[in-house]
Structures are given as C-alpha cells and as structure tokens.
Amino acid sequence: MAGEYLIAEWTAKLSLPAFSIGGSQTGLLDSMKGAVTGNATFNFQPVVIDNVQIEVKPDLKPGDRVLVAWGGRKEMIG
C-alpha cells in the first residue's frame, strides 16, 4: 500500500570490544595424544565485522506498532 514503509532486515557494522568468557573445553590432545579437558577462559580481541545481517522479526507487518529509541528518546510509532 502507498505510504507504508517496512524494513524487515538490514545489514550493519558490528563492533565488539575485547571480552572474556569462561567455559569448559574438550577435544584437545596433549603431546602423548591424551585428552585435555577442563575449565578454560577464552579471551577475544576487539573486532569490527562488516555486513552483519539483522532480522527484526520475520512476521512484522505494515501497521504493526513498534517501539523506536532514537537519540536517547523513545517514541511509539504505529
């Protein structure tokens, strides 16, 4: 319909800061081919990823009400 505008998905640049995640690890072998398992901390360096696909909501339809945060303000559009 004329005048309706809907973006269901788009691409963006994603910037992730350095971060660490704790977890368990399996599947590593030592020099004697023995299994190495246990808890570990995984450290990640900062990264910028281009062309990340963002899907808002697959069943979003024109006329649906959505909450928009823009410039620190929240407005109801619908």
Secondary structure as GFF3:
##gff-version 3
##sequence-region A 1 78
A	DSSP	beta_strand	9	16	.	.	.	ID=ss1
A	DSSP	beta_strand	19	29	.	.	.	ID=ss2
A	DSSP	beta_strand	35	44	.	.	.	ID=ss3
A	DSSP	beta_strand	47	55	.	.	.	ID=ss4
A	DSSP	beta_strand	66	70	.	.	.	ID=ss5
A	DSSP	beta_strand	73	77	.	.	.	ID=ss6
###
